[in-house]
Amino acid sequence: MQPINPTYTQTFPPPVMEARRWIEGKVFAPEKPLIMLSQAAPVDPPPPALARAMADALIDDPAAHLYGPVLGLPALRAELAAQWSASYGGSIRPEQVAITAGCNQAFTAVMSTLAGTGDEVILPLPFYFNHKMWLDMEGVRSVHLPTGDDLLPDPDRAAALITDRTRAIVLISPNNPTGKEYPAPLLRAFLELARAHGLALILDETYRDFHSGTGAPHDLFRDPDWDDTLIHLYSFSKAYRLTGHRVGAAMASPARLAEVEKFLDTVAICPPQVGQIGALWGMRNLGQWLAGERAEILARRDALVAGFARLPDWQLLGCGAYFAYVRHPFARPSDVIAQDMVDQAAMLVLPGTMFGPRTAQGGTGQAETTLRIAFANADTNGLHEVVTRLAALDL
């Protein structure tokens, strides 16, 4: 038998694919169709004008079929730098921006320049599973930072976890899986903590376009030396419905991105050209449309919050961007509950056991009692049905 890298066998299977196996071969009644609430990705195609711009590039732009710059199209890097500088009230230069084949690649690229076998990275619980999987596969130890019912990481508790092997702290806001938006002062406290210890603060803002607040979600880019500590990650997939075209971004120091370029060149050579063309067109032309998308997501969030007010036995711990993170009222663990919900409620959600360790693995018990509901692809009528089905569960 051919050898397999043991770090790969020690991590878990891709959770979304694992959950999809729960519905294989099942037939759902027409009057009670399956509601898919497992994956945080738009199911609708891009708006027609954006799709047309991409199609035109395929036909009319010969360069769209060639390798491009490893760190992305200069025009897209410049547009992202300019718009982020304006929206955050800071200063971001094009040479501090790299375009990647999706935000997951942005994470793996920057993490590969930061940590290797035996190093440590602090992940708040519940974690985003692909972050944990990459660290496992690289032989990097994930140091878990527990959170309470407010789901907010505590900088003081994080400080107590720092060792001479710690290389970075990873935060996601709005959070995946909880939907929680981290307050600006909390993000600032983590920046100062990381800076004081010579660590990187990786801030994944994949869902920033759906933040509920007005104005910038934080002031970290206003720091003239932000790139000595902060690494910012972003995804175009959710904003412009470009999931299949794989376009993400990382913002960091030019010195860091010079190392990132090595990783990207050996993995994909360059991010997909047509996706970048679409992202650039979207940034330049779809501001009003994106504002409407944000308003719709916030309306769905409000509908789900109102719905859970009708479920006294359930606890809504977090709700924002694409996600609700809930505590179920049943005695059995969340992975069993989630699978039973397929048959009894015709709903597919992900269990908390996919986002953190079980109690037997050193967890706090949070994983077994929680579920993630990716609600962004259900309209307000669909979310009313979700609440109705949850109310009827007898597990």
BATIGU-525425 format. One record per residue (C-alpha): x, y, z. Coordinates in steps of 0.05 Angstrom, whole numbers, plus 5000, padded with zeros to 4 digits. Example, Ala and Ser with C-alpha at 12.3 -4.5 7.8 and 13.67 -1.06 7.14 Angstrom:
524649105156527349795143
***
This chain:
500050005000502650694983504351145042499851705064502452315100500252185173498252915184492852815133489952195165489752555232484953095209477553005195473952925128471253565095465053705137460453965082461853345040460852905101454053215114451953135042452952385049447352405101442352565046444952094992439551634966434051965008427552174977423752765007416352875002414053424954410153755010416353745054422453855009429453845036431854525063439454585053442454985109449354665111453755075065455055825067455055964993450356324946446455854901444256394852448756584794451957274790447557844766446757824690450958434676456858144715456157464680455957834613462358214629465757554645463057234581465457824540472357734570472357004550470757184478474257844468480257854515485757364494489457504560483657194598486156514575493456604595497356574659496957234696501157544751501957074810499457594860493457774816491358284765494458964781487859324768484158884818489558964870489359724861481659744863481459334927486759774959483160414941476260184963478759875028482660515044476360925034471660465072476360335131479161035134486260775129491960705080492760065040497360044980496659574920503259244938499959035004494558654967494857954937489257614899488456864911484256284885479056374940479656585012481555885035487655934991489056625021489156295090493455705069498356165033499556645090499556095142504855715103509356325110508156365185508055675216510954985205511254315239511154385315508955115315502455345347496655785324491056025369484055885343477856125381472355615391468155455353473255465296472255475220473654755202477954885140482755305183483454725231484354225175489954615143493754695209492953945222495553765153501554225162503253925229501654585264498354525332491654875339491155185408483855265424481255895457474555725488468756225486462656265529455356365509457057065482461756705432466857275439474257095447477757405507484657725496486757575567485156835559488856845493494957165525495256585574495756095515501756425482508256035483514956095448511955655393505956105380506056435311499156735300492156865327486356755278479857135283473757135237468757715238463057665223464456975248463856305214460555895244457156345295455156965256457857385314460658075297466758235339466558945368471959425342475159505412475858745417479458705350483959285371485658915436487658295396491958715350495659005409496358315441499258015377503958615366506558585438508457855428511057915357505457495328501157555267493757725275489957395218483157715210478557355162473157835138469957395085463057645107464658385118459758595063454058345107456158685172450158985207453559615230454460265192461360505176467860115182467459485226474159665258479760175256485759715248487559975179488160675208494360455244500160685200503960055218498159575210502059095165507258945218501958515253495358485215493958005158487058125128483257595087477357705041472957324992469257574931465056944929459557164975459057894952458657754877456457024875463056794847464056164889465755724829470756224802475156234864477256944878479757164946484857644974490057745028492758405053499458415088506358715085509958705018515358275051510157765072506957765003513657624972513756975010506356844994508156914921512656304927506955894954501956124902506656024844507755294863500455144877496355504824501255974787495856504786488656614808483356474755483257044705475857064688473957074762478557654774475558034715468657904744470758134814473758774786467558924745463258794805467359264849466859814798459459734779455459364832455859794894448359934896446659214879451158964935447859434984441259104965444258414977446658635046439658905063436558245042441357835085440058285145432558205134433357445135437457495198431957905231426757405208430656835240431657215305424157335308422856615292427256355348423256785397417856275384422455695405423355765480427055105486432355325436437755835449440156305394447456435413449456815350446157065287449257485233452057495162450456795135449856415201445856265262449155865318444155535364443855095425439054515415434754265472435953515464439953035507443752715449449953015417449353505359452153035306446652525321441453075324443553365257443052695222436252555253433853235229434753005157429552455166424752795214425053525191428053475120433353975139440853935132444954335182451954225210453154005281457654365330462153755332464653975264467054635294470554425358472753845402468053395439468153385515472052735512477253085469478253655518472454085495467854485540461454125519459554675470460654245409455553715428450054215444450354675384448454705310450355175254444655415209447155735144440856135132442956595075440056165020433056125051428356715041423956975097418356485079423355925079425956135147418956135175418555415152425255265185422555515252416155115242419954475230424554595289418554695334415754025313422153635326421653065376428652775383
***
